[in-house]
Every structure is written in structure tokens, then in C-alpha cells.
Amino acid sequence: MKKQFTKLALSAALVLASLFTISCGEHSWETIEEWLKGSSSSEEGGYSSNSSYPQVNDGGGSLLRQAVNVGYNIRNAADYAGNWYLRYHAVIPPVSTFVNEDGTITVCVLDDNAKIAHIYEFSMTLELQGTFNFPYEFDMFGAFTKDKEGNYYFFYGKEAADVRQGEDAENEPENMAMVKYDRSGNKIKTYKRKPRSYRGVRVPFVAGNCVLEISGSSIAVYFSRLMFRGADNISHQASYGFILNKDTFEQVPSSSPPYISHSVNQFILPINDGFVFADHGDALPRAFNFEKCSYEEFYNHEGYYCTREQSWKSFRFAGNDGANVTNAQMGGLAKTSSGYIFAGTYGESPDKRNLLILTLDDYEQISNPLYLTTYAASDNRSVGHPKIVGIGSGQYLLLWELYELPSTGGSKYLTTKMQIINEAGNPLSPAKDLQGLRLNIGDFLHYNSRNGRVYWAINNMSELVVYGLDARYAYDSDDFTLP
């Protein structure tokens, strides 16, 4: 059914951003002079004004901000309670962002009560251009994405009966759906899937995330699920996913994303020849896990299939397999010239976590963690909600939130940090304060190569708030004020 497209004109609210600070426990230069010297050029890949990094010249200053009152309540997309980063698993984000091929911005916002996915289309400078409303196909929303042609893709699920694996599960009806709409909002294709395959999907999206990404003509979905009861009469949790041809909606032969148990967060990095799947595992393995799925042609060149050809596993988290709590958090994965770079957090206790970097090479070697913060056990600060995104020229933007752990108990937000690193994880800028600029706890950062900004969105009750941050701002030393 075609949805109404409404033309709107709203001006973007603009503001400058950030405060240069040198904090104890953070990997950074001790003086501005050392920082300026280190950022001019170095063997570490220091910043140079002659680099090919896009210059932001859209008139929006360091930070673009647009707020829209949507008229319905939205689940919190930011950690306003101050303790979500301590939870052992990820969540489905109620607000998610996508940067289109032409540089415009799409934001998907969930109205869980009405079971409607609202789409808001923005210009690069965050002027609202129009909206769509798409009803849920099933009662549980998983993820959304778009392709280069502007088509919309949504993935949904619903709970199946609490039965045993095997014959009982075989009789369960379809409980997963992929739906495609054209750029005008017309539904053009639906794929539905039964829950029975590989121990089954009794309840999708349990204790984890759901991600949907496109590479070439393939679309991959990867998510957490509760399986049907096995021989031990227990419904275990693990990852699950599959890959479809985005045009025909037929499953790509031999495509099988990894099986991780328990998998409490999921991520997909689309690459030129396939996907890299990332997991935050609790048992098999109890580590950060990465697997690359690449395309290969059939011998008769009539199709292709996806093979899992490379895998990496990080250091093991302390504690027993299946304990749920790992004292870790996954922040995302980006491509480098010789492999991949990952950001996350880890600590010896749930509320004492530091920011870490892992590098993965093309020979399935993974580095030991490089810690960019080193808060001691006696310190009352902890890192939460790390994010990483490539911004070109071998540079990567890190954003994370810093929390305080008062002696009276609990946890509260202190500030947001920003830093640029190179492919080895070494800092190219100091860690900079962005006080009050909150991050999305479930979604990831999205870089816009057309204007050099990084976009994400959150909400404040029924107000949608979209940000476009100039990634180069990490190199500035002016003070940040959030409007």
C-alpha cells in the first residue's frame, strides 16, 4: 500500500562543539603543543591539512542538530538512566539512522504501541523533507536499511509456540519476515520464513540486537534469538541470520552467518565482496568474535554463494561460560587497508570498564587489546557505549560516554568523549569533551563522505533529535556547548 509522502520545510539548528581536556587515565598528549606537533604528520598517520579528508563547508559549524516533535512516545534511545551500559546485552534501538548514496539522511523511529515504523527523510543539513509510515509485518520489529536506489527494507519477527526442537517445531508457522518498499512507499516484495531451521527461532531479538545490511545485490540479517527447547528442556539463546538476494528475495545458497552462543550483541560490516559478522559472545566463544563471508561464483557462472572464509576471536572474557555478564561492550567494526579495526570496552568488574581497540589482519591474526583509557580499579569512572566509524584517509572517529560511580552506589553520566585514531589504534587527536551530546545505545555511527559529517539520532520522550557532527572537530581546541 502506498504511503503518504509529506513535504516539509524545517530549518536546522546549528551549534559549535567541544572542549579540549587532558584527563587522567586517557591516552592523549599532555600539552596542546605536543598535540599540535603530533597531529601535523607522523609515521603513525597523523592528520595533515593536505589529506583527502572532505572539508565541511555546509555552513552548519561543528554540529548540526535538528529536533522534531513526532507526537508519540519513543522508547529511550540514549542511556538517560545512566546504567544501560552495565547491562550484559544489547537492545533493539527505537531510533536508527542511515546515510543515503546522495548524502541525505534517513531516520527510522519506532512507535511500539501502534506497531508503526516511521521514516523521516532529511537533507544533509538536516532540513526535514518528508515522512513515511509503515505498519509492522509482525509484532516485533528487528531492523531497517535502504539500498542505493532508495528502496526500504524492514525485518520483523514474532514469538512461536514453546515446543521442542524437531517435529513439533516443524509445524510452526512463519514467524520472520523481510519486507521491501520502493522509494515512493509502495510494498513490492515480502519474504517470510518458518522458525524451524538450525534449532529454530522460537523468540527473535532476545537479549541482543538485530542488524540489516546490504552488500552488492545481497542483504544480510543477523540477530539474537531464543531457540526451541532441546534435550535438556531448556530454550537456549544464540545468534541467527541469513542472506537473501535483495532483488529476487531468494536465499543466497550456502550462506550461513556464524552461530555464537550466547550472543548478546550483533554487528554486520558490509564489504566489497561480502560481509563481516561481529558478535559479543558469552559462551561459544566467551569473547568478541568475527567471521567474514565472501561471495564466490558457481562453476557455471549462473549464480553465487557465500562462504565463511575467515574468522577471528579476541581474548577470552574472565568468568564462566554462560554466565551472561562479561564486563564488556561491543562498539563496532570498520575496514582498514590491511584488515579491520574494532572498538569496545572491557573491565575486571562490571562497573570498571576501559575503552579498547582490536586490529584484525587479512591472515586471521587479531591483536591484543590496546587500551585508550586506563582508569584504575580505584577510580570512580567507567566507559560505556563505545562507537567507531571510518572517516577516510586511514582515520577513525571514536565516540564514547563516561560515567561516574559514586561511593553511595549507582552510576551516572558525566560526559561524552571524541577522539580520532589511525589504523593501528594510535590517537591522532586528544580525547575531547562533548558534554551533554548523548549517544544512541543500540545504533551505530554513520559517516557521510559527501560532507565529512558523522550522523546519529536519539530521542527525548516524543522529540526526535538528529545530529551531524563534523569529524574534524576533534582537532579543534574550542569549547563545546550543547544547544
N, C-alpha and C positions, 0 to 999 in steps of 0.2 A: 504494500500500500504506500502510495506517495505521501511524504510528509510535507507540511507547510514550511517554506523557507522564508524567513522574515529578514528584510534588510533593516539594519540599524546603523546609527552613527553615534558612537560614544568616543570622547577624547580620552587618550591615555593619560594617567597621572604619572609624572616623571619625578625622579629624585636622585640626588647624588648618594654615593655609598662609601664608606668604610673607615676603619680606624687601624692605624699601624701600631701593633703592640708586640713586644717581645715577652712571652710568658715563660715562666719556669716550667720545665717539663715538655717543652715543644722544640722540635728540630728546626732551628732557624738561626739567622745571623744575629750577632749581639749588638751591632750598631747599624744605623742607616748607611754609613759609609761602606761597611763591609758588604751590605746587601746590594748597594748600587754597583760596587766593584764586581760582585759575584753575578749580577744579573746582566752585565753588559755582554759578555761572551765567555765561554769556558769549555773545557773538554767535557763537562757534564751536560752540555747542551743549553747553556744559559741564554736568556732572552736577548734578542737583538732587534733593533728597530728596522733592520733590513730584512727581517724574516718575511715569509709569505703569509703570515697571520693576518686575517682580514681586519681592516680598520673600521671601527664602529663610527659611522657618520650619519646616523638616522635622527640626530637631534635629541635623542632621549636621555643623554647623560649616562651615568654609570648604571642606573637601574630604571627599567620600565616597570610600571605597576598599573594594573587595571583591576578594579573591583566591580562586580556585578551582583546585584541582589536578585537571586534566582526565584525567590518566592516559595521555596520548600526547604525543609531541613535536610542537611547533609551530615552524614557521619564525619567525625573529626578526621581530617587528613593529616593534621600535624599533632605532635605529641604535647598537647596542652596540659595533660595530666602530669607530665614530667617523669613518667615511669614506663612508657611503652617500650623504650629501648631495652629495658630489663626483661621483657617477656621472651620466652625461648623460641617463639615462632613469629613469622611474618603474617601480614593480613592482606586481604584484597583491598587495594586503595579505592576509596569512594570518588576520588578525583585523579584523572590521569591525563597526560599531555602527549602530543605528537607534533613534530615539526615536518611540514609537508615539503615536497620537492621544490615548490616555488618560494619557500621561505615563510609561508603563512603558518599559523598555529591553530591546531585543533585541540580542544579540551573536552573530555568526556566526564560528565558528572552523574552520579547515581542517585536516583530517588528510590530508595529501597522500599519505602512504604507503598508507593504507587507502582513499583516494578517498571520503571521507565529509565532508560539511558538517555540523558540529554546531551546533545552535541552543541558546542559553542565554537564558532569559527571567528578567528581574529586575524588581523593583518600583522605584519612583522612588528609594527609599533603598537600593537595590542588595541587597535580600534575594532570593536565588535562588528562583524559583518553579517552574521545571521545565525540561525539556530535550527536544529532538527530534534525531534523526539521519537525515540524508537522503543516500543514495548519489549519487555523481556520475552525471549522464546520459551525459556523455562524459568523457574522461580529463583534461581541462583545465578548471579552474574559473575563471570570469570574475568574477561579481559576484552580490550578492543585494540584495533590498529587500522591503518589505512595503507593503500598502495600508491604507486606513482601516478596512477590515473585518477586518484581521488575517490576510489571506492572504499566503503566502510566494511569492516569485518568485526563480528562480535562472537564471543564464545560463552555458552551458558551450560548450566548443569542442574540436576535435581537429584534428590535422595531416592535411592532404590530400597526395596524391602530388605529387612535384616535377615538374610538367609545364608546358607553355607555356600562355599565355593562348589562348582561343579554343576550338577544337573539343575538344582534349584535356581542358581544364578542364570543359567541358560535361558530360562523362561521369563526373565525380567525384561520389560520394555525399554525402549531407548531413553536414555537419561542424559545425553550430551548432545549439544547442537552447535554447529558453526553456521552463521548466517551472513550473507553478503548483500549489501545495498550499493546501488550506484551513487554517483556524486549528487544526484538530484533527490536521493532518499527513497528510490524505488527498490523493493526487495527483488533480487534477481536469482538468488541461489540459496539453498539450505541443505546442509549435510547433518544427518542425525546418526548417532552411534549407540549401540547397546553396551551395557556395562560389564559384559562377561569376560573380556579379554584380559589375560595375564593377571589372575587373581581378582580381577574385577574392580569396578569403581562404584562402590556402594554409596558413598557420600563424597562428592567432589569438594575441593577447596578447604579441606580440614587442616588446621594447624599449618598453614603455609600460604603461598601466593599462587597466582596464575598469570602467565605471560604469553603473549601472542606476537610473533614477529614474522616478517616476510624477507626472503632472500630469493632473488630472481623470480621464478614462477611458482615457488613453493611457500607455503605458510605453515609454520610450526606452532603448536600449542603445548605448553608444559606446565604442570600444576601438581599440587598435593592432593592426595585422596585417601579416604578410608576404604580398605578392601573388604570383601566379604569374609565371613568367619571361616577360618581354616580348621585343621585337625585339632588345634588347641582350643577351638571355640572362641577365639578372640579375633576381633576386627583390627588388623594392624594398619599402620599409616605408612605410606611410601609415595614416591613421585610417580608420575604417569604422563604420557604425551603421545602425540602422533603428528605426522606431516602429510599435508594434502597439496595437490596441485591447486593453486588458487583460482585457476580459470575453469577447470573441469570439476573440482571438488572430489576427485578420485584420490585415494590414498597413494602416496609415493611408495612403490614396492620396497620391501626390505628396510623400511625406515623405522627405527626403534630408538627413541631417546632413552637415556640411561634409567636404570632402576636403582634408586637410592632409598634406603630405609634407616631411620626415619629421615625424611627430607622436609625441613622446616622453613625453607625459603628457596625459590627458584628464579633463574635468570636465563635469558637467551640473548646471545650476541650474534646478529646476522653478519655473515662474512661473504666474500665474493663467491665462494664455492660451497656454501652450506651454512651451518650454524655451529656455535659452541654453546653447550648447555652447562650451566653452573648450578651447583647445589650447596646448601648448608646442611650437611648431614649430621645425624646424631648416633647412628649405629653402624651402618654398612655403606660407606665408612663413617666414622666419627671424625669428620674433617670437612674442609671445603673441597669439593670435587668438581672436576671439569672434564667434559668429553666433547670432541669435535666430530661432527657428522658432515661428510663431504659427498658431493654428487659424483657419480660415475655413470657413463653411458652403458646401455646394454650392448652386447656384441653386434646386434643388428641395427643399432642406432635408432630404434623406434621409441625409446623412452630412456628413463634414467632411474637410478635408485640411490639411496642414501646410506652410506656405510659409516659406522663409528670407527674411525681410523686412528685417533689419538686420544689419550687420557692423561690426566694429571691429578694428583692427590696431595693436599697440603699436609703439614704437620698434624699430628693427632691431638684433638682436644683432650684435656685431662678429664678423668671420671669414667664411669662405667658405660658401656654401650647401652643405648636405650634409656638413658637417664633423663632425656629431654633437655634439661638445662646444659648448655655447652659453654656459657660465658662468652659467646661470640656473636657477631652480627655480620651479615654479608652486605657489601656496598655496591658491587657491580664490577664489570669486566670491560676492558677496552683493547683495541688492536694496537700493536706496536710494529715496528719494521721487522722484527725477528720473532714475534710471538704475541704475547698478551700481557696485560698488566691488570692487577686486581687490587681492590681496596676493601678492607673490612676492619673489624675490631676484635680484640681478644683480651682476656684478663684471667688472673688466677682465681678471681671470685666474681660472682655475677655483677656486682656494682663497682668493680675496679677494672675498667677496660681502657685500652690504648688503641690508637689508630695504627694500622699496619698495611704494608704493601707486599704483594707477592708478584714475582715475574715468572712467566711460563714461556719456554722457548719451543721452537719447532721440532725439537728432538725429545719431547716429553719430559724435559727436566724442569723442575719447579724450585724456586729459591727458598731459602729460609726467610722468615718474616723480617722485613725492615720496618722498625717502629719509628713513626714520625712524631709521636708523643710518648713520653716516658714518665707518666705520673706514677709515683711510688705507692706502695700499699698504704703508707701513712697519709697520703694526700687525700683530700676530700673531693677530688674532681674525677670525672669519668666521661668517656667519649661515647656518643650514640648517633645512630642514623647516618653512617658514612655514605658518601656518594662520590663517584668518579665518572668523568667523561672526557674523551679525547677532544682537543680544541685545535688540532693541526700543528704542523711543524714540530712533531715529536714532543708536544706539550700536553699535559693532562690537568684538568681542574679537579681539585678535591673540595668538597663541602662537607662539614660535619657539625653536629651540635655538641656543646659542652655542658655538662650537668654538675651540680654541686650535691654532695651527700652530707647534709647537716648532722651534727652529733646527736640530735634529737630523733634522727631516723627519717626515712623517706628520701626523695630525690626531687630536685627542682632545676629547671632550665636556667643556664647562665648566659650563654651567647652562642652565636653561630660563627664558625671559622671558615676561612677561604685560603687556599694555597695552590700554587702551580708547581708541578713536578715534571721531571723528564722521564724517558723510557725506563731508566734504571730505578726510578722512585726517589731520586735525589731532588731536594727542593730547589726551585728556581726563583721563588719569591718567599718572603716571610709569611708566617701564618697570620692572617688578618681578621680582625673582629668585624662581624656584620650583626651587631646587636639587634635582636628582635626579628631578623629575617628568617622565618621558620621554614623548615624543610618538610617535604611530603614523606611520611613514614613508610609508604608502600611503593610509591612510584620512583622512577629513576630520572636522572638529568637528561636533557635533550639539547644537543648543540646545533645551532643554526649557522652553517658555513657561509650563508649569504650576508650575514651582518655581524658575525663574531659574538653573538649572544648565546647564553645558556638559559633555557626556559624550564619552568616547572610551575605547578599550581597547587594551592591549598584552599582551605575554606575557613571561615569564622561563622559558625552556625549556618545561616542561609545565604551568606555572602561568599561568592566565589572570588578568589584573589589569584591573579596570574602575574608571574614575574618574568622579566627578561633581563638577565644580569650580564653586563659587559665582562667577559672573562679576563680581559687585560687589566681590569680594575685591581687585581691582586698585586700589580706592580706599582700602584699609586700609594701615596702616603697621606692622603687627606682623610678627614674624619667622616664617619658614616652616621647618617641619621635616617631612620625609617619613617616615612610619612604616616 
